[in-house]
Amino acid sequence: MPKRIDWLPYGIPERALALRRIANGAESYGALVGLTPAEIDRLNAIADEYAFAATLYENNKRTLKALRAWRDDVMSNERPIKAVAERPMFDNSPMPVGTQRGLIAEIRMYVRRIKAAGGFSEMIGKAMHILPPNHVKKSLSELKPKLKVTAIHGFKVKIRCEMEGMTAIQIEFRRNGEERFEKVAFLTSLPETIYIEPRVAGVPETGQMRAIFIKKNKIVGDYSNMPSITIFGT
């Protein structure tokens, strides 16, 4: 797999964090890389504006889901005794004064300037998180699978995850109502489709999945994210 050369993460929440780290780093190292106080203020504003847009969208996306449920409750064929709940209200917070378009293009311009500055160093790049993710090799203890799962009929689950140079990955499943995860697969390559046997034949089950890397028959790093999934027959 080719190495990434872009320092900027893909996801919006990750980008919001990256912009905040750059703004914080600018306050610490701005003089070394030739940033003026006004430019440091602008970097803080970029982080604030991006975070505001991301948060506002997520808040209203949740509100839209709640509003749809409220609408369905109002239009329901049932006649409950209780009155309908108060309708959800969208977040209409005012945006930061002076919010501009093209924040990602603007932050890239600043990062190019910072890296070209005479006082720039690898230490500053690491502190501001503006070096490519492959620039510094992760220690084995820092590795954590980024698990993606998709349920397929026949009580099967498609597993996707970057192997990060590891020899295998252990997949585990915890059914709702149970305390422990059970090992359901040991895979040496991905993507792969596995079968999970339901507790009751033919009955769908919901639970959480997680994974951990294996190298030379030893567990490496930490457990992955834990996506929820429902396995089903047909």
N, C-alpha and C positions, 0 to 999 in steps of 0.2 A: 504493500500500500504506500503511495507517495506521501511524503511528509508535508504537513501544512506549513506554509511560510507566512500566513497572515496572523498577526497578533490578536485581531479582533474576534471574539467568540461569535458563534452563529445565533444563539437564542437571544430573545429580547431581554429576559431577566438577567442573563449573563452579561449582556452588553451594558445594561444599566449599572451593574456592579463595576464593570471595567471602566466606564466613564467616571464613576465616583472615585475609583482608585487613582486614575490619572489626575483628577482635580486635587486629591489629597497629596499625591506625589509632587504636583506642581507647587504646592505651598511649601513643601520641604526642600525641593531641589530647583525651584524656579530660577534663582539667581545663578546657579551653576550652568543652566542651559539657556540663559539669556531671555527669560520671560519677564515681561514688565508686570507691575501690580495689576494693571488693567487687563492684561491677558490672563493672569491667574484668576481674576474675578470672572472673566468670560468662561474659563474652563469649568469653574464651579457652576456658572449659570447653565452651561451645556448639560452638565450632569443632572441639575435640577429639572431642566426642561424635558429631557429624555425620560427621567423617572416619572415625572408628572404625566406625560402622555401614555406611558406604559401602564401606570397604575390606574389612571382614569378609564382606559379601555377595559382593563380586567374587571374593575368594579362594575362598569356598566354591562359587561358581558354576563356577569353573575346576576345582575339585576334583571336583565332581559330573560334569563332562565326562570328566575323567581316570578317575573311578571307573567310569563307564559303559564306557569302553574296556577297563579292567581286567576288568570282568565279562564282556564279550564275548570277551576273550582266554581267560578261564577256561572259558567255555562253548563255545569253538570246536570245530568238527569236526576240526580238524587236530591232529596229535600231534607238536609240536615237541620237540626234545631238551632245550632249556633249560627250567628251572622258571619258573613265572609270576613276574612282578615283585612286589615288595612292594605291598600295596594302598595307594592314596592315603588320606591321613587329613585329615579336615576341620579347619579352623581353629577351635579352641575357646577362643581367647584371652578372658580376663575383660574385661568392658566397663569403661570408666572409672567410678570410684566416683561415685554420685549421678546417673548418666545419667537424663535426664528425657525425657518424651514432648513432642511438639509443638515441636520446635526451630525450625522455620521460622516458626511463629506467634510464638515468643518473640523471634527475631531481628528480625522486622518491628516488633514493639513497641519494641525498642531503637532501631531506625533512625528510627521516627517521633519518638521523644523527642530523638534527636540532631539531627534536622533542625529541630525546633521550638525548640532551645536558642538563647539569645541570642547565644552565641559562634560559632554555626555559620556557615560561609562556603562559597562555591563551591570554594575551594581545598581545604577539609577534605572536602567531598563527593567531589571528584575523587580525593583521596588515599585515601579509604576505599572508593572505587568504589560509592557509594550514590546516584549520579545516574543517571537513565535513559540507556540506551545511545545515544539520539538527542540527548541534551542537548549533547554535544560532537561536532561533526562530525569524522569521521576524515579525515586527509590521504590523498591518493591513494596515497602510498607504503605506507600501512598496510593498504590493502584486500587481502583474501585470500578468494577464493571458498570457500564451504562446499559442496562437491560431494557429491551423492547420486546413485548410479547403480543401475539395475536391469536385469539381462539379460532379454531377450525372445527367443523363438525366431525363427529366421531371421537369426541373427547381428546382432541389433539391440540397442541399449542405450537405455533411457530416461534422460535427463539432467534433473536438478532442481537448481536453484541460484537464490538471490536475485541479481538483477542489480546491486543497489546503485547504481542510476543510471547504470551504464556502458552504452555503445552496443552492445557485443558481448562474446562470451566465446569463447576458443579452447580446444578440447578436444583432448587428446593421449592416446595409448595406447602403453604399452610392454609387449611380449609377454615372457613368462617366457623366460629364456635370452638375451635381447637387452639391449644396454646403453642404447640410445637410445629416447627417446619419439618417436613420429611424430604429426604433425598429422592428426586424423581428422574434425574438424568446426570450422566457424566459425559461431556462432549469434548471432542478434540478439534472440531471445526464448526464454524457457523457461517450462514444461518443453518438451522436444523429444525425439523419438526419432531416433537415427542408425543407420546401417548401418556395420559394420566388416567388411571383407573378410578372411577367414581366410587364413593363408599357404598352407594346403593345403585345397582345396575340400571343404567338408562336414565338416572335422575341427574339433572344439571347441578353443578356445585360452584359456588363463588369462593374465592380465596385470594391470597397474595403469593406472588412469586419473588424469589430473590436468587442471587448467584454470587459465587466467589471464585476467584482464579486459583488454579492449581499449577505448580511448576515443580518438576522432579518429585512428584507424589506428595508435595507439601502444600498446604494452604498458604496463599500469598495475598497480602493486602487486607482490605476490608470488604464487607458485604455491599452489594449493589443497592440501588433504589429498589423499592418493593411495589411494583405495579399490581393493581387488582385485576382479576380476570375471572370470567365465568366459563367453565368448561361445559360443553353440551354435546348431546348425541347427534341430533339431526336439526 
